[in-house]
Amino acid sequence: MKRLVYILLVIGLFSSCSEYQKVLNKGKNADRYKLAVELYEKEDYSKAIPLFEKLIGPYSGKPQMERIQYMIADSYYQTEDYSLSSYYFSKFVGNYPQSSKIVDAAFLGAKSYFLSSPKYSLDQQDTQKALTAFQNFIDTHPNSKLSADANQYFGDITTRLERKDFEIAKQYYHTEHYSAAITAFDTFNEDHLGSKFKEDALYLKFRASHDLGMKSVFSKKRDRLLNAQIAYSKFQRSFPKSDKMKEVTNLKKQIDKELDKTNELITTISKK
């Protein structure tokens, strides 16, 4: 009896697959649409997607297209193909701004960009798109129940982008490219006001300024040491209670001493 049940199940499965392939490859568009919706509602997204893809051309400009475009976007999202879900959700938002699904589509499109974006050390194109999409969502749908989640994602993305820029500047410092590090930290502080990395950015800028000044050739030493003093003053004003303050103050004393020696030498040379 169990063997018979198993055989019947296998026959049913093959029959179902055969019917699916028949509709997919040779079926009428109306039959494809009906089956695609049934599979979508059953959450069989991977089988619904090929059917929806075949319907995009024939149903272009027709009333059903709004529903098709949302369902294919959501199907890609549910199967974790975030590059395609972001593409289709973006098209849906642009094509159907008055749709009852517009809020969900805008949020899931932004989230798709976020989920497809890489870790901070890699290219951040999708991360930038996610940031823009969430900002647009927050601006357009401020009273949505999803706005709190959108703000959370926006904050996470901002931190990710800040960290990438900070790590680039830090890498310049650790490889002793001090001038490049100083420029990169200045750019970071201008671009990311209020960043949680600000203390470390100002600290490392001061360290880069200190090392550059102390190791400079004589003709450039005085100006670079003066710049290091300015970097110290900015760090002190911004984070007077920092646990790095003792170290920074000791380095500042080195700068002052070296600057005094440099000034004395400049005076001596000018008298000759």
Backbone as a ProteinNet text record, in pm:
[ID]
protein_1_A
[PRIMARY]
MKRLVYILLVIGLFSSCSEYQKVLNKGKNADRYKLAVELYEKEDYSKAIPLFEKLIGPYSGKPQMERIQYMIADSYYQTEDYSLSSYYFSKFVGNYPQSSKIVDAAFLGAKSYFLSSPKYSLDQQDTQKALTAFQNFIDTHPNSKLSADANQYFGDITTRLERKDFEIAKQYYHTEHYSAAITAFDTFNEDHLGSKFKEDALYLKFRASHDLGMKSVFSKKRDRLLNAQIAYSKFQRSFPKSDKMKEVTNLKKQIDKELDKTNELITTISKK
[TERTIARY]
83.7	0	86.9	189.8	280.2	351.6	387.5	457.2	366.6	237.4	140.9	123.5	116.4	103.2	223.9	341.8	465.1	465.2	422.9	419	322.4	207.5	107.8	160	233.5	291.7	394.4	477.8	579	511.9	407.4	334.1	271.5	216.7	154.4	255.8	375.4	481.1	526.9	550.2	594.5	487.7	365	253.1	246.4	265.8	263.8	377.4	498.9	613.9	592.3	536.5	510	410.7	306.4	206.8	268.9	354.5	423.3	508.1	587.3	673	591.5	478.4	391.2	338.9	293.9	242.5	356.8	469.9	583.9	632	644.8	706.9	609	486.9	394.3	255.7	238.7	106.5	67.6	-61.4	-110	-73.3	-64.6	-26.1	-125.3	-251.5	-353.7	-330.3	-290.8	-262.7	-134.2	-37.2	87.7	61.4	-18.3	-51.5	-122.9	-221.9	-298.3	-208.3	-122.7	-33.2	71.3	124.1	224.5	168.4	46.9	-17.1	-41.4	-86.5	-110.6	18.4	126.9	255.1	306.7	287.7	329.2	253.8	125	43.1	74.5	127.1	170.4	314.7	375.4	513.3	615.5	577.4	671.6	733.2	815.8	864.2	957.8	1041.5	1139	1071.7	954.4	881.8	794.4	755.3	671.7	754	879.3	962.6	972.5	1005.2	1014.9	884.7	772.4	643.7	624.1	654	640.6	731.8	852.4	945.6	888.8	819.6	760	639.8	583	462.8	493.8	618	651.1	627	672.5	651.8	505.5	437.5	298.1	202.4	232.1	139.6	184.8	289.2	336.8	226.8	200.3	97.7	-43.6	-58.8	-191.3	-212.2	-338.4	-366.7	-297.9	-282	-220.4	-72.2	-12.9	131.2	170.7	88.3	119.4	137.4	44.7	51	169.8	192.3	303.6	436.7	453.6	581.4	608	504.9	525	559	482.6	502.5	638.6	686.2	818.2	927.3	910.2	1007.4	1009.7	892.1	884	935.9	912.8	961.4	1113.3	1175.5	1322.4	1370.8	1298.3	1335.4	1327.1	1219.2	1198.6	1300	1352.7	1455.1	1596.3	1604.4	1730.7	1816.7	1751.2	1822.2	1801.1	1879.3	1852	1887.3	1979.5	2011.1	1889.6	1823.2	1705.9	1583.2	1570	1454.7	1465.6	1586.1	1602.5	1571.1	1610.1	1582.2	1431.4	1360.5	1216.8	1136.7	1177.6	1107.2	1127.6	1248.6	1275.7	1187.7	1173.1	1086	940.6	898.5	760.9	732.9	825.3	807.6	797.3	880.2	876.3	751.3	703.3	589.1	453.3	447.1	316.3	320.4	345.2	357.3	227.6	113.9	-14.6	-63.2	16.1	-25.2	-44.9	-135	-155.2	-33.4	54.5	174.1	298.8	281.2	397.4	487.1	427.6	508.3	592.9	530.1	604.6	712	678.1	774.8	894.5	868.1	977.3	1068.6	1010.3	1090.3	1171.2	1105.7	1174.6	1279.9	1256.6	1358.8	1483.8	1463.3	1576.9	1647.7	1569.2	1628.3	1704.2	1655.4	1724.9	1863.6	1872.7	2004.3	2094.7	2036.8	2114.1	2165.1	2077.9	2114.8	2211	2211.8	2304	2437.9	2446.7	2571.3	2675.1	2803.1	2909.7	2954.4	3050.7	3106.6	3180.9	3209.4	3257.2	3383.5	3467.6	3597.1	3588.1	3471.9	3456.3	3379.5	3357.6	3286.6	3148.5	3114.3	2992.3	2884.9	2879.2	2780.5	2638.3	2611.8	2477.4	2447.4	2551	2531	2487.5	2548.9	2509	2365.1	2328.9	2191.8	2093.8	2133.3	2046.3	2027.9	2136.6	2128.5	2030.7	2042.9	1953	1809.4	1790.7	1655.3	1588.3	1663.1	1604.3	1577.3	1665.9	1640.4	1513.3	1496	1373.9	1251.1	1265.1	1152.2	1114.8	1214.7	1190	1123.8	1171.1	1115.1	972.6	948.2	819.7	713.1	756.6	659.7	694.9	697.6	742.6	650.8	525	429	406.2	483.1	467.7	510.8	449.3	489.4	631.1	679.9	814.1	921.1	880.1	975.8	1083.9	1046.5	1146.4	1253	1210.2	1305.7	1392.2	1329.4	1404.3	1512.1	1478.9	1577.9	1691.4	1658.4	1760.8	1857.2	1801.2	1885.3	1970	1908.9	1981.5	2102.5	2082.6	2193.1	2301.5	2260.6	2357.9	2440.3	2372.1	2441.5	2539.5	2495.8	2582.9	2710.8	2695.7	2811.9	2903.7	2843.6	2924.1	3008	2947.1	3019.3	3126	3092.6	3191.1	3311.4	3283.7	3392.3	3484.7	3426.8	3510.6	3606.1	3551.9	3636.5	3740.8	3701.2	3794.9	3907.8	3872.9	3974.2	4072.1	4024.6	4114.5	4217.4	4167.9	4257.9	4355.5	4305.7	4391.2	4500.1	4463.3	4561.7	4676.9	4644.3	4749.5	4844.9	4786.5	4870.8	4962.2	4905.2	4983.6	5090.2	5071.9	5174.6	5269.3	5257.2	5345.7	5335.3	5218.7	5190.4	5119.4	5199.5	5141.7	5065.2	5116.4	5046.1	4911.2	4909.5	4783.5	4687.2	4740.8	4656.4	4592.6	4670.6	4618.7	4506	4528.5	4425.2	4300.3	4319.9	4206.9	4127.4	4196.6	4125.3	4051.9	4111	4040.8	3913	3922.9	3805.7	3700.9	3747.4	3655.2	3576.9	3645.5	3579.1	3484.7	3515.2	3425.2	3300.1	3319.2	3208	3119.8	3173.9	3099.5	3094.2	3024.3	3009.7	2935.9	2985.7	2919.4	2943.2	3039.1	3066.9	3117.8	3086	3137.2	3288.2	3341.9	3486	3562.1	3493.4	3557.7	3676.8	3662.4	3773.7	3897	3880.5	3994.1	4049.7	3961.1	4006.4	4093.4	4050.9	4130.3	4260.2	4251.5	4371	4474.9	4431.5	4525.5	4575.4	4491.9	4540.9	4653.5	4635.2	4741.2	4866.9	4848.8	4965.5	5037	4960.1	5020.3	5093.6	5032.6	5095.5	5223.4	5217.6	5335.5	5448.7	5418.1	5522.3	5579.7	5490.1	5536.7	5629.5	5591.4	5673.3	5806.7	5805.1	5928.4	6026.1	5974.9	6061.6	6091.4	6043.7	6056.9	6199.6	6227.7	6352.7	6345.4	6460	6465	6380.7	6381.5	6311.2	6158.9	6107.1	5961.9	5922.8	6021.9	5994.4	5910.9	5948.4	5879.7	5730	5695.4	5554.1	5476.6	5539	5469.9	5453.3	5551.1	5537	5426.7	5417.5	5309.2	5172.7	5165	5039.5	5006.2	5110	5088.8	5034.9	5082.8	5029.7	4881.2	4845.5	4704	4618.7	4672.6	4599.9	4580.9	4683.3	4672.1	4561.6	4561.1	4461.4	4319.4	4300.8	4166.9	4122.7	4215.1	4181.3	4150.3	4232.1	4212.1	4077.1	4040.6	3911.9	3794.1	3809.1	3697.8	3680.5	3792.2	3785.1	3879.9	3852.4	3942.6	3952.3	3851.4	3851	3883.8	3938.4	3972	4077.4	4067.7	4170.2	4302.4	4301.6	4425.2	4496.6	4437	4487.2	4629	4660.3	4793.6	4898.1	4872.6	4965	4980	4867.8	4869	4948.1	4931.1	5002.8	5153.3	5191.8	5334.6	5393	5318.7	5364.3	5371.9	5278.3	5278.6	5406.9	5452.3	5575.6	5694.6	5694.6	5800.2	5798.2	5678.1	5663.4	5716.7	5677.3	5721.5	5873.6	5932.4	6077.5	6147	6094.8	6154.5	6136.3	6022.1	5996.4	6090.9	6117.2	6211.9	6351.4	6395.6	6525.6	6531.3	6420.6	6415.1	6419.8	6346.4	6345.2	6482.9	6548.9	6684	6779.6	6766.5	6854.7	6827.8	6699.2	6660.7	6717.9	6710.9	6765	6914.8	6980.7	7127.3	7167.5	7096.3	7128.8	7102.4	6994.9	6958.6	7060.1	7133.8	7231.3	7363.6	7378.8	7506.3	7505.5
-121.4	0	126	128.2	244	264.9	150.7	158.3	221.5	185.1	239.7	390.6	431.4	574.3	650.1	593.4	657.6	672.3	564.9	567.3	673.8	682.8	783.2	925.6	944.2	1075.6	1114.5	1017.4	1042.3	1075.5	999.1	1025.5	1164	1199.3	1331.6	1443.3	1418.9	1519.5	1542	1431	1443	1505.1	1471.5	1528.6	1678.4	1718.7	1860.7	1935.5	1875.8	1938.2	1948.4	1841.6	1841.2	1949.4	1965.9	2069.4	2208.2	2226.7	2354.8	2389.6	2291.4	2315.3	2344.2	2278.9	2300.3	2443.8	2491.4	2628.4	2728.3	2699.3	2790.2	2806.5	2695.2	2698.4	2721.8	2670.4	2677.3	2729.3	2764.7	2806.7	2945.7	2973	3106.8	3201.2	3327.5	3424.7	3429.1	3412.4	3410.3	3294.2	3177.5	3059.7	3080.6	3143.6	3173.4	3269.2	3368.6	3466	3398.2	3314.9	3245	3155.6	3077.6	2986.6	3062.7	3170	3249.7	3305.5	3357.3	3412.4	3301.2	3184.5	3072.1	3030.7	3020.6	2981.6	3089.1	3215.5	3324.7	3319.1	3298.7	3293.5	3171.2	3066.1	2946.8	2961.5	3077.3	3109.4	3020.9	2969.7	2895.3	2994.7	3083.5	3199.1	3162	3060.9	3025.4	2974.8	2911.4	2865.3	2976.3	3069.5	3179.8	3276.8	3295.9	3396.4	3376.4	3254.3	3238.9	3272.6	3243.6	3276.5	3427.6	3495.4	3641.7	3706.5	3653.8	3710.1	3703.3	3593	3578	3669.7	3721.3	3804.2	3953.1	3991.6	4134.1	4202.1	4137.8	4194.9	4198.8	4084.5	4080.6	4168.8	4189	4266.1	4411.2	4450.6	4588	4687.2	4781.6	4882.9	4838.7	4713.6	4662.8	4672.3	4669.5	4683.7	4578.5	4457.1	4349.4	4374.9	4465.3	4485.2	4537.2	4618.1	4668.6	4552.7	4459.7	4345	4254.5	4233.4	4148	4205.8	4334.6	4397.1	4390.5	4406.5	4395.3	4251.6	4156.3	4016	3962.6	4003.8	3954.8	4016.6	4144.7	4208.8	4136.7	4108.5	4041.9	3898.3	3833	3695.9	3692	3786.2	3792.5	3825.5	3912.1	3946.1	3822.1	3747.1	3629.4	3519.2	3515.3	3416.1	3471.7	3590.2	3653.8	3694.6	3719.4	3776.6	3927.6	3992.6	4131.7	4230	4193.2	4281.7	4298	4186.6	4193.8	4247.6	4217.1	4271.1	4423.2	4474.2	4620.4	4683.5	4616.7	4666.9	4675.1	4566.9	4563.9	4651.9	4657.6	4747.8	4893.8	4925.8	5061.5	5097.5	5003.2	5026.7	5043	4961.3	4968.3	5105.4	5152.7	5283	5394.3	5384.7	5486.2	5479.6	5358.2	5340	5354.5	5323.6	5320.4	5396.4	5525.9	5605	5613.6	5585.8	5592.2	5454.8	5352.6	5216.2	5199.4	5110.6	5078.3	5005.1	4956.2	4882.5	4971.5	5101.1	5187.6	5194.7	5197	5207.6	5082.2	4965.8	4840.8	4828.5	4866.2	4855	4946.9	5069.6	5164.7	5115.7	5061.7	5012.4	4888.9	4792.7	4669.3	4693.9	4792.7	4828.4	4881.8	4970.9	5025.2	4914.9	4828.1	4717.8	4621.6	4603.2	4515.8	4570.2	4701.3	4761.5	4738.2	4753.2	4734.4	4590.9	4494.4	4353.6	4307.1	4375.3	4337.1	4408.8	4505.7	4580.7	4498.8	4514.8	4435.8	4495	4427.1	4481.9	4611.2	4686.6	4823.6	4835.9	4731	4743.1	4728.5	4690.6	4670.9	4787.1	4776.9	4883.3	4906.7	5033.3	5069	5130.7	5093	5151.1	5120.8	4993.8	4957.6	5019.7	5035.9	5099.3	5244.7	5313.4	5451.7	5456.1	5360.1	5353.8	5328	5241.4	5212.5	5337.2	5411.9	5533.9	5632.3	5651.4	5743	5693.5	5562.4	5506.1	5519.3	5493.7	5508.2	5655.1	5745.3	5887.2	5931.1	5884	5914.9	5858.3	5737.4	5674.7	5755.9	5794.6	5872.5	6005.6	6069.5	6198.5	6185.3	6077.8	6060.4	5997.1	5909	5835.6	5850	5972.2	5993.6	5931.2	5909	5854.9	5705.8	5642.8	5499.6	5421.1	5306.8	5219.3	5164.1	5176.8	5129	5237.1	5358.1	5469.4	5447.3	5385.8	5359.5	5263.7	5158.9	5064.5	5133.3	5218.9	5291.2	5378.8	5447	5530.5	5447.2	5328.9	5240.2	5195.5	5154.5	5114.9	5231.7	5350	5469.5	5493.9	5479.2	5497	5392.7	5267.7	5160.5	5184.3	5228.9	5254.2	5369.9	5475.6	5591.6	5550	5467.3	5418.9	5335.8	5254	5170.4	5257	5360.1	5447.8	5529	5572.9	5645	5555.7	5432.1	5341	5317.2	5305	5285.2	5402.6	5525.1	5643.3	5653.8	5619.4	5624.3	5522.7	5401.6	5297.7	5333	5400.4	5444.3	5543.3	5642.1	5741.1	5675	5582.3	5512.7	5430.8	5372.6	5293.7	5381.6	5503.5	5597.2	5622.3	5638.8	5666.3	5547.9	5426.7	5309	5273.4	5317.8	5294.8	5414	5508.4	5624.2	5722	5722.9	5827	5940.5	6016.2	6108.5	6224.6	6279.3	6390.2	6343.9	6226.9	6171.9	6142.3	6093.5	6063.7	6190.8	6297.2	6424.9	6475.4	6471	6515.4	6428.5	6297.1	6204.5	6224.8	6248.1	6272.6	6407	6507.9	6636	6618.6	6543.4	6517.4	6438.8	6340	6260.4	6348.8	6436.8	6521.2	6622.7	6664	6755.2	6682.5	6560.1	6484	6415.8	6389.5	6309.6	6382.9	6491	6566.8	6481.9	6483	6407.3	6258.2	6213.3	6070.2	6012.9	5886	5819.6	5792.8	5809.1	5791.7	5923.5	6030.6	6161.9	6169.2	6116.9	6123.5	6054.2	5934.2	5861.3	5931.4	5992	6062.7	6182.9	6260.6	6376.3	6332	6224.3	6170.8	6126.5	6049.1	5998.7	6109.2	6209.8	6324.8	6393.9	6409	6469	6382.7	6250.6	6161.1	6171.8	6177.2	6191.1	6324.6	6430.3	6563.2	6564.7	6500.8	6490.9	6417.3	6300.2	6218.1	6286.8	6350.9	6421.6	6536	6613	6725.5	6681.8	6580.7	6535.7	6474.6	6415.5	6347.2	6431.3	6554.3	6637.7	6686.1	6716.2	6783.9	6925.2	6985.4	7113.4	7222.2	7227.9	7334.8	7331	7215	7201.9	7179.4	7162.5	7120.7	7222.1	7350.8	7450.5	7456.5	7466.7	7476.1	7350.9	7237.8	7112.2	7095.9	7143.4	7138.8	7234.4	7349.3	7443.4	7382.1	7311.1	7243.1	7134.1	7068.2	6965.6	7028.3	7146.5	7218.5	7251.3	7292.4	7321.9	7195.5	7083.8	6957.1	6916.8	6942.9	6916.3	7001.6	7129.8	7221.1	7178.3	7132.3	7089.6	6965.4	6871.6	6751.5	6787.5	6873.2	6911.5	6979.6	7069.4	7139.4	7043.5	6948.7	6859.1	6748.6	6697.8	6584	6605	6705.5	6736.9	6625.6	6539.4	6432.2	6296.7	6297.4	6172.1	6094	5961.3	5880.1	5882.5	5945.1	5961.1	6092.7	6172.4	6307.4	6307.7	6215.2	6211.2	6184.1	6088.4	6056.1	6174.9	6235.3	6348	6465.9	6490	6600.5	6576.1	6453.1	6420.2	6439.7	6402.3	6422.8	6571.9	6647.5	6793.7	6854.5	6804.6	6854.5	6828.5	6712.4	6681.8	6782.3	6813.6	6910.5	7046.9	7090.8	7222.5	7229.1	7123.5	7120.7	7123.9	7044.2	7039.9	7172.2	7236.5	7365.3	7472.1	7468.5	7563.4	7546.3	7423.2	7395	7443.7	7420.4	7461.6	7613.1	7682.3	7829.6	7886.9	7824.5	7870.4	7854.8	7742.6	7717.2	7814.7	7842.9	7939.3	8076.1	8116.4	8245.9	8251.9	8144.2	8137.7	8151.3	8080.5	8083.4	8222.4	8284.6	8416.6	8524.8	8503.4	8601.3	8590.4	8477.9	8459.8	8532.6
0	0	0	85.2	91.5	-41.7	-106.4	-234.5	-340.5	-333.8	-428.9	-409.4	-282.7	-252.3	-304.3	-284.6	-330.8	-481.9	-551.6	-697.8	-746.6	-680.4	-719.2	-696.9	-587.4	-559.3	-664.9	-703.9	-807.3	-939.9	-973.5	-1098.4	-1096.3	-979.6	-964.6	-978.1	-920.4	-926.3	-1069.7	-1139.5	-1278.6	-1366.5	-1335.6	-1411.8	-1389.4	-1261.9	-1227.5	-1296.1	-1293.4	-1358.5	-1508.5	-1564.6	-1707.9	-1744.9	-1663.8	-1689.3	-1675.6	-1575.7	-1556.2	-1678	-1725.6	-1840.8	-1966.5	-1977.3	-2093	-2094.9	-1978.4	-1970.8	-1989.6	-1928.9	-1938.2	-2081.8	-2152.2	-2284.6	-2399.1	-2384.5	-2497.7	-2459.4	-2334.2	-2288.8	-2337	-2331.8	-2363.3	-2248.3	-2279.3	-2177	-2062	-2091.3	-1985.3	-1890.6	-1946.1	-1862.2	-1781.3	-1843.5	-1771.2	-1654.9	-1681.2	-1576.5	-1459.9	-1493.4	-1389.2	-1305.6	-1372	-1299.6	-1219.1	-1274.7	-1203.8	-1074.2	-1078.7	-959.2	-856.9	-902.8	-811.5	-741	-817.8	-758.9	-663.8	-699.7	-612.7	-480	-486.6	-364.9	-279.7	-342.8	-269.3	-219.9	-248.7	-211.5	-282	-400.4	-484.3	-581.9	-526	-601.2	-715.4	-694.7	-797.5	-924.4	-911.7	-1029.7	-1087.5	-1004.1	-1053.2	-1138	-1103.2	-1170.2	-1321.9	-1371.6	-1518.1	-1590.4	-1526.1	-1586.1	-1591.8	-1482.4	-1479.7	-1584.6	-1598.7	-1695.8	-1837.8	-1867.6	-2000.3	-2021.6	-1913.2	-1923.5	-1936.6	-1906.8	-1903.6	-2038.7	-2145.9	-2278.5	-2320.4	-2319.2	-2364.3	-2284.3	-2153.6	-2070.2	-2048.9	-2120.6	-2107.5	-2142.7	-2051.5	-2073.2	-2038.4	-1997.1	-1961.1	-1809.3	-1764.1	-1619.6	-1533.1	-1587.7	-1508.7	-1479.4	-1557.6	-1545.8	-1408.3	-1347	-1212.8	-1115	-1120.6	-1030.8	-1064.2	-1194.4	-1237.3	-1190.6	-1209.7	-1174.6	-1024.7	-944.4	-799.7	-761.2	-816.7	-778.1	-822	-938.9	-980.2	-893.7	-857.1	-767.4	-632.5	-579.6	-449.2	-457.9	-571.3	-587.9	-585.9	-653.8	-649.8	-508.3	-439.4	-301.9	-212.1	-225.8	-141.2	-170	-293.4	-327.3	-308.3	-247.8	-210.1	-330.2	-442.2	-556.4	-550	-464.3	-429.4	-541.2	-626.7	-738.5	-829.9	-860.6	-947.1	-873.9	-746.1	-672.9	-661.8	-640.2	-633.4	-768.7	-875.3	-1010.2	-1035.2	-1005.3	-1033.2	-937.3	-812.4	-719.7	-760	-805.5	-850.6	-970.7	-1064.3	-1179.2	-1134.8	-1040.2	-991.1	-929.6	-846.9	-780.6	-884.8	-988.4	-1092.6	-1178.4	-1203.6	-1294.4	-1226.6	-1096.2	-1029.2	-896.6	-900.3	-776.7	-696	-758.5	-688.3	-642.6	-663	-628.5	-478.8	-442.3	-300.3	-243	-331.2	-288.7	-287.1	-310.2	-329.5	-205.7	-86.9	35.9	54.1	41.3	55.2	-51.4	-175	-284.6	-262.2	-217.8	-193.9	-82.4	23.6	135.8	95.1	29.8	-7.4	-114.9	-200.9	-298.6	-231.3	-134.7	-59.6	18.8	79.7	157.4	67.1	-56.1	-151.4	-183.1	-205	-227.3	-106.6	12.5	135.4	146	117.7	131.9	23.6	-90.3	-197.6	-186.7	-96.5	-83.3	-7.6	-42.4	20.2	152.6	216	338.4	307.6	410.4	393.8	310.7	307.3	240.1	88.8	36.3	-107.5	-169.5	-300.6	-372.3	-311	-292.9	-219.3	-308.6	-436.7	-527.4	-480.9	-448.8	-402.3	-266.1	-183.5	-53.6	-71.3	-166.2	-195.2	-246.7	-331.5	-382.5	-268.9	-176.2	-61.1	24.2	44.9	124.7	61.2	-70.2	-141.8	-136.2	-155.2	-156.1	-19.4	87.3	221.4	254	209.5	231.7	159.2	35.5	-39.2	29.7	84.5	154.3	277.7	355.1	477.2	443.7	336	296.2	242.3	168.4	99.9	188.6	279.9	362.6	512	563.3	702	806.9	771.9	868.8	852.8	765.6	744.9	868.7	888.6	999.3	977.7	854.2	821.6	836.9	872.6	878.7	985.3	1096.9	1201.9	1151.1	1079.8	1022.1	916.8	837.1	733.1	795.9	904.7	973.3	1030.8	1080.8	1134.6	1024.4	911.1	797.9	748.9	744.1	700.1	790.3	920.1	1014.4	996	973.7	952.8	826.3	721.1	594.3	609.1	676	697.8	770.6	872.3	947.4	859.4	773.3	683.1	589.2	533.1	441.5	515.3	635.7	716.7	746.5	779.3	814.4	695.8	576	457.3	438.9	446	428.6	539.9	662	774.4	755.7	713	695.1	583.9	480.8	373	427.7	503.3	562.7	659.2	738.4	835.7	765.4	651.7	576.6	528.2	485.3	445.3	563	681.1	798.4	829.3	830.2	869.1	765.2	642.4	540	528	623.8	636.1	518.6	456.1	357.3	431.2	506.9	603.7	539.2	431.7	366.3	312.8	251.2	199.3	314	426	542.4	596.7	607.5	658.7	569.6	438.6	343.9	355.6	366.1	374.4	503.3	614.7	741.7	737.9	673.9	659	577.5	468.2	383.7	461.2	538.1	618.8	715.6	786.2	886.1	822.4	700.3	629.4	579.9	534	474.7	577.4	696.9	795.2	930.5	931.6	1055.7	1159.8	1281.5	1387.6	1381.9	1302.7	1291.5	1423.3	1445.8	1566	1554.8	1434.4	1413.8	1426	1461.2	1460.3	1555.2	1675.3	1770.7	1714.5	1662.8	1607.1	1483.9	1404.6	1285.2	1322	1421.5	1465.2	1532.1	1606.7	1673.7	1570.4	1471.4	1372.4	1279.7	1258	1180.8	1257.5	1387.2	1468.5	1465.7	1478.4	1474.5	1340.8	1231.7	1098.7	1086	1140.2	1135.7	1218.9	1335.1	1422.3	1351.3	1297.7	1235	1111.6	1034.1	914.3	952.6	1053.5	1096.9	1153.5	1238	1303	1203	1096.3	1000	875.6	873.8	754.3	732.2	607.9	576.1	634.5	652.9	723	656.1	525.5	454.3	475.3	512.7	531.6	678.1	762.1	899.8	978.2	972.8	1056	1023.2	895.9	857.3	898.6	885.3	918.8	1069.3	1145.1	1290.5	1338.3	1273.9	1307.1	1275.5	1164.8	1130.3	1231.7	1281.8	1384.2	1512.6	1548	1664.5	1646.3	1525	1496.2	1509.1	1459.1	1469.1	1615.6	1696.6	1840.5	1902.8	1871.2	1929.5	1893.5	1770.9	1728.1	1803.7	1822.6	1898.1	2043.2	2102.6	2243.3	2263.7	2171.8	2183.1	2167.2	2077	2045	2148.2	2201.5	2294.2	2412.8	2494.3	2605.7	2710.5	2715.8	2815.9	2755.2	2636.4	2568.3	2646.3	2641.1	2707.5	2629.3	2514.3	2436.1	2469.3	2556	2578.7	2636.2	2723.1	2782.8	2675.2	2589.9	2481.3	2386.8	2350.8	2257.3	2315	2444.7	2509.3	2509.9	2534.2	2530.4	2390.8	2290	2152.4	2119.4	2174.3	2153.2	2211.7	2325	2384.9	2292.7	2227.3	2130.9	2016.1	1969.3	1860.2	1902.5	2022.8	2071.5	2081.7	2134.7	2150.8	2014.6	1920.6	1787.2	1714.8	1737.4	1673.8	1728.9	1860.8	1920.6	1858.8	1845.1	1785.3	1641	1569	1427.5	1415.2	1502.3	1499	1532.1	1628.7	1665.9	1548.6	1479.1	1366.2	1251.5	1230.5	1125.9	1158	1286.2	1329.6	1309.5	1345	1330.4	1183.1	1097.9	955	897.2	940.9	885.8	925.7	1034.8	1081.5	1006.8	938.4	868.9	733.8
[MASK]
++++++++++++++++++++++++++++++++++++++++++++++++++++++++++++++++++++++++++++++++++++++++++++++++++++++++++++++++++++++++++++++++++++++++++++++++++++++++++++++++++++++++++++++++++++++++++++++++++++++++++++++++++++++++++++++++++++++++++++++++++++++++++++++++++++++++++++++++

